[in-house]
């Protein structure tokens, strides 16, 4: 009787929260266990009781997942309702969006410790909108340093990637300019600056998914 009571309670408790297919599966399993229990010895009954308890726990976890999914779906519905109710002048296609990237003219190598060796590469990157104004766009930046005078697969001297979480910390505003300031250690890869090197930048915009490319020659000092 205790087993049957637990099964009945389990099937009826918050039944509406379970998908119909899952409910049927649990029901058939419990019916099977009832039939088996009726002709089982005490040890087998104890084992079956343990299985029922395990199924009860698994059902509770499943119900929690269903409730969490329903909550997330409700949040998404609310977001859709809010976005669909926005006036036309603030829809996505009319937001201030990234249209171009510029590598600043001060991009180059820097002697950090005044030892006569320029061991840092500083890239000044300015994303701009369609009006040409600086825009703090969120995205991923990939930077490559090339020496086009080298061959046999040795032309690319270095490659770096800056993720959005790090990029947003590198935004600088001065009286005359606004930009991202990216700094890379090149002490071990740049042995000579007697010839121009090429900086290539790829910016992947997280708002639109667009990819922007730009490059600049760094002349010998």
C-alpha positions in Angstrom: 0.0 0.0 0.0 2.8 2.4 0.8 4.3 1.9 -2.7 1.0 2.4 -4.4 0.4 5.6 -2.3 3.8 7.0 -3.3 3.1 6.2 -6.9 -0.3 7.8 -6.8 1.1 10.9 -5.1 4.0 11.1 -7.5 1.7 10.9 -10.6 -0.7 13.5 -9.3 1.7 16.1 -7.9 2.2 19.0 -10.3 1.3 16.7 -13.2 0.6 19.7 -15.5 4.2 20.8 -15.3 5.4 17.6 -17.1 5.4 17.0 -20.8 2.7 14.4 -21.8 5.3 11.9 -23.2 7.4 12.0 -20.0 4.3 11.5 -17.9 3.3 8.5 -19.8 6.8 7.0 -19.6 6.9 7.4 -15.8 3.3 6.0 -15.5 4.2 2.8 -17.4 7.4 2.3 -15.4 5.5 2.6 -12.2 2.8 0.1 -13.4 5.5 -2.3 -14.2 7.1 -1.9 -10.8 3.7 -2.6 -9.1 3.2 -5.8 -11.0 6.7 -6.9 -10.2 6.4 -6.0 -6.5 3.4 -8.2 -6.1 5.3 -11.4 -6.8 8.7 -10.4 -5.5 10.5 -11.5 -2.3 11.3 -9.0 0.5 14.8 -8.3 -0.9 13.5 -7.7 -4.4 10.8 -5.4 -2.9 13.4 -3.4 -1.1 15.4 -3.1 -4.4 12.3 -2.0 -6.2 11.5 0.6 -3.5 15.0 2.0 -4.0 14.4 2.3 -7.8 11.1 4.1 -7.1 12.9 6.5 -4.9 15.5 7.1 -7.6 12.8 7.7 -10.2 11.2 10.1 -7.8 14.4 12.1 -7.5 14.9 12.1 -11.3 11.4 13.3 -11.8 12.0 16.2 -9.4 15.1 17.2 -11.3 13.2 17.0 -14.6 10.5 19.1 -13.2 13.0 21.8 -12.1 14.5 21.8 -15.6 11.0 22.2 -17.1 10.2 25.1 -14.8 13.5 26.8 -15.6 12.9 26.4 -19.4 9.4 27.8 -19.0 10.8 30.8 -17.1 13.4 31.4 -19.7 10.8 31.2 -22.5 8.6 33.7 -20.7 11.6 36.1 -20.4 12.2 35.7 -24.1 8.6 36.4 -24.9 8.7 39.6 -22.9 11.8 40.7 -24.7 10.1 40.0 -28.1 7.1 42.0 -27.0 9.2 44.9 -25.9 11.3 45.0 -29.1 8.2 44.6 -31.3 6.6 47.5 -29.5 9.5 49.9 -30.0 8.9 52.9 -32.3 10.3 52.7 -35.8 13.1 55.2 -35.1 14.7 52.9 -32.5 14.5 49.6 -34.3 17.7 47.7 -34.9 18.2 48.9 -38.5 18.1 52.5 -37.2 20.5 52.1 -34.3 23.9 53.7 -34.4 26.0 50.9 -35.9 29.6 50.3 -36.9 30.4 51.1 -40.5 34.2 51.3 -40.5 37.4 50.9 -38.6 40.5 53.0 -38.7 44.0 52.3 -37.5 45.3 55.5 -35.9 48.4 57.3 -37.3 50.2 56.9 -34.0 50.2 53.1 -34.3 53.7 51.8 -34.0 56.4 50.5 -31.7 57.2 51.8 -28.2 60.2 51.7 -26.0 58.6 51.0 -22.6 61.7 51.0 -20.3 63.9 53.5 -22.3 66.6 50.9 -23.0 66.8 51.7 -26.7 64.8 48.7 -27.8 61.1 49.1 -28.8 59.5 46.0 -27.4 55.9 47.0 -27.5 53.5 47.3 -30.4 50.7 49.8 -29.8 47.7 49.7 -32.1 45.3 52.6 -32.0 41.9 51.4 -33.4 38.9 53.6 -33.9 35.5 52.1 -34.9 33.3 54.7 -36.6 29.6 54.9 -37.5 28.2 56.0 -40.9 28.8 59.7 -40.0 32.5 59.0 -39.3 32.1 59.5 -35.5 34.0 57.3 -33.0 31.8 54.4 -31.7 32.6 52.1 -28.8 31.5 49.0 -30.7 31.6 45.6 -28.9 33.4 42.8 -30.7 36.4 40.7 -31.2 39.7 42.1 -32.6 42.4 40.1 -34.3 45.7 41.7 -34.9 48.5 40.4 -37.1 52.0 41.7 -37.7 53.7 41.0 -41.0 57.1 41.4 -42.6 56.4 41.1 -46.3 60.1 40.9 -47.1 60.2 37.4 -45.6 59.3 34.3 -47.5 58.8 30.5 -46.8 55.9 31.0 -44.5 57.8 33.4 -42.2 56.1 36.6 -43.2 53.6 36.7 -40.3 55.6 37.6 -37.2 52.8 37.6 -34.7 49.1 37.2 -34.2 46.9 38.2 -31.2 43.2 38.1 -30.4 41.3 40.4 -28.0 38.0 39.2 -26.7 35.1 41.6 -26.0 35.4 41.5 -22.2 39.0 42.6 -22.5 38.4 45.0 -25.4 35.9 47.2 -23.5 38.6 47.9 -20.9 40.9 49.4 -23.5 38.7 52.3 -24.6 40.4 55.7 -24.2 39.1 59.2 -24.6 41.3 62.2 -24.9 40.8 65.9 -25.9 41.6 65.2 -29.5 40.8 61.5 -30.1 38.8 58.5 -29.0 40.0 55.0 -29.7 40.8 51.5 -28.5 44.5 51.2 -27.4 45.8 47.7 -27.9 49.3 46.8 -26.6 51.3 43.7 -27.6 54.7 42.4 -26.6 56.9 42.0 -29.7 60.3 41.8 -28.0 60.9 38.2 -29.1 59.6 38.5 -32.6 60.8 41.8 -33.9 64.5 41.8 -34.3 64.9 44.8 -36.6 62.9 47.9 -37.5 65.0 48.9 -40.5 62.2 48.0 -42.9 58.4 48.8 -42.8 56.1 46.2 -41.2 52.4 45.7 -41.8 49.7 45.7 -39.1 46.5 43.9 -40.2 43.4 44.3 -38.0 40.1 42.3 -38.3 37.2 43.5 -36.2 34.1 41.3 -35.8 31.1 43.4 -34.7 28.9 41.7 -32.2 25.8 43.8 -33.0 25.6 43.0 -36.7 28.0 40.1 -37.2 29.9 42.1 -39.8 33.6 41.7 -40.2 35.8 44.7 -40.9 39.4 44.6 -42.1 42.1 47.3 -42.2 45.8 47.4 -42.5 48.6 49.9 -42.1 52.3 50.1 -42.9 54.5 51.0 -39.9 57.5 52.8 -41.3 60.9 52.5 -40.0 61.6 55.1 -37.2 
